Amino acid sequence: MPFGENWTEIEEIKAPAFDAMIRRAGWHFIWVQGACSRRGFGTTEESAIHQALARALNGIARRFNAAEFESLRIKHYPGFYVANVTMQARKIQQNTSLDVSDENSSQALLAR
């Protein structure tokens, strides 16, 4: 599903606390290597951040169902702002490891 307009409703939860919540529910919070960084441009800081955040979340592969905010950098130029957001892909699931068939399919598609 594409990133919606309600991004201000995202609640900040530190990764270790979130991991503990997921484990108490009997699920697993899988840490995956690979960050997704995207830039956004706007006439205000807020609009640049919103655009960068939306692009970064949409850049996370669909097989991952969660993302961890890593960093935000904002630069101001005359008349506009540039925001750079970095997100880490994560997966919440019941089993303890990523599905190998998903990994192999993704790598095979990238090799083409």
KOLDONU-545474 format. One record per residue: x, y, z of N, C-alpha, C in turn. Coordinates in pm, whole numbers, plus 50000, padded with zeros to 5 digits. Atoms other than C-alpha are relative to their C-alpha. Layout:
REM residues N
XYZXYZXYZ;...
***
This chain:
REM residues 112
500844988350000500005000050000500895012350000;499184987950002501445034249914499895007750130;499944991949880502415057650192498885010449997;501144990949994499425078350303500345013750054;499844986349952498915113750424500115000750152;500044999849854498755103750794501354997350065;498685003349948502505101850852500265006550134;499794993749870502275125251152499484991350114;500545008949898500435097351337500954988650034;499035010549971503515075151339500535002150141;499564999049861504425067951700501464996050011;498595003349981508045068251810500124989550110;499715010849905509025035651977501434995749971;498615004250018512685027052032500034985349959;499935013650057513714995051847500064989150107;499975010849899514634974552160498644998250071;501315001149935511274982652325498984993749905;500915005750099509394974552005500264985149983;499635014150011511294941751972499444992150117;500535006849882510304932452329498484998549991;501465000750016506634940352256499624989049901;500285010150103506684918651943500254986050056;499685013249944508364889452126498994995650106;501025003649900505854890852413498734995049932;501175004450076503144886152148500264986849928;499675012750064504964854852024500485001349856;499514997550134506264870551705501475003850006;498574996650006509754880351587500195012649915;499654987650069511204913751479501334997349932;498825003950077513694905051203500755012549954;499144989050042516604929051146500634996349867;499525002950134517544930750778501025010649960;499004990450048520644946550628499485007649880;500354992050117520194974450381499105011650034;500774987949972518995009950419499405005549872;500634993150112516735030350196500045014950032;499914985549982517635067350169499355007049883;500674992250105515525092249978500015014850037;500054985649981515485129849932498615005349968;501234993050028512545153149938500295014949993;499814985750019512305189349828498705007150033;501204992449970509925216049951500335014450035;499814985949964509415252550022500035001850152;499904999849853509135244050395500734987350044;499355012049945511055219750617499014988450004;501015010549985507845200550683499674993349867;500345006150129507015195550315501174991849946;498835007650045510585184250236500124986950079;499935012149916510555159750530498904990249959;501125008650038507125146250434500294992849868;499705006050130508215140350075501124989650012;498895009449984511505123650178499554987550075;500495011449923509765101550436499104991149915;500885007850088507085090750186500824992149898;499165006950099509735082449926500814988750064;499205010449933511875063050177499134988050036;500905011149966508905042450300499564992449876;500385006750125507815035249944501184992549937;498825006750052511405024549868500324987050069;499805012749928511254996150121499304989049920;500575011150077510684963049940498714995150066;501325004149950507114950349976500034987750089;499955012149917508234917750136500315003450146;499784995649863509174937850447498775007750045;501234993849953506274949350661500235010450109;499684989849900508074973950889501275007349957;498804992350028510755000550876500395007550127;499484992549885512965017051135500635012949950;499444987050035513725054051107501445000450049;498594999449961517495058651107500515014350011;499444986449994518305094651022499215009749914;500594989050075517105128150894501035011249993;499124988450020519275155550746499225010249917;500704989450071517875188950633501015010849964;499174988950046519625215250427499075010949947;500794988650046518265249750357500775007649893;499454992150109518915267550032499065011849980;500894988750023517515301149922498714995649928;501295003150060513815294549860499514985750014;500475013949986513695257049935500854992250101;499335009149907514675228750170500194986549932;499755013650045516175194750098500114991350125;499955009349887515515166350344500464986549948;499555013450034517285132750334499634990850116;500475009449898515595104250526500584986349969;499515013750015517135069950583499174990950090;500805010049929515005039850685500684986449984;499515013650005516075004350766498814990549983;501075009950022513914975550634499964990250116;500205009649892512474952850901498824991049963;501125009150025510084923350908499514994650134;500635005849882507654912151178499264987649953;500595012650044506644875751148500014990050114;500095010249896505854844451347501224990950005;498835008849996508824822851242501275008150024;498794993149954512414830951339500985003849890;499074996350106514074834550998499255004249876;500614995850125513394850750664499784988049910;500295010750093511844828350402501084999749892;498895001250096514754815750189499515001249857;500514999250137512554812849879499815014649959;500124985750030511824850449902501365005949970;498654994850019515544857849932500544995749863;499485005050127516454835649634499285006249881;500764993850108513664849949417500475014249977;499554986250012514794885549489501375000849938;498664999850053518424877649417500024995749853;500075004350138517534859649094499495011349911;500534988950078515514889648975501045011049985;498964989750007518374913349058501124996149905;498905004750085520864891748864499675001449852;500404999250142518864894848541500355012849935;
***
